[in-house]
């Protein structure tokens, strides 16, 4: 069985960045008071000091939701 490659698209918005798989929005990253919040919908997953960690958290949450 082969694993299908998934492409994640990162788009800039007025509030931060939005992460998509195909047409489905999997989460977003917003800067709040110098920190970066990883969100899935309206749910705040965690707050991080750098953007890359917040983005990774959104992807990790998406992968665990299957």
Secondary structure as UniProt FT lines:
FT   STRAND          8..12
FT   STRAND          16..21
FT   TURN            22..23
FT   STRAND          24..32
FT   TURN            33..34
FT   STRAND          35..40
FT   TURN            41..42
FT   STRAND          43..48
FT   HELIX           51..64
//
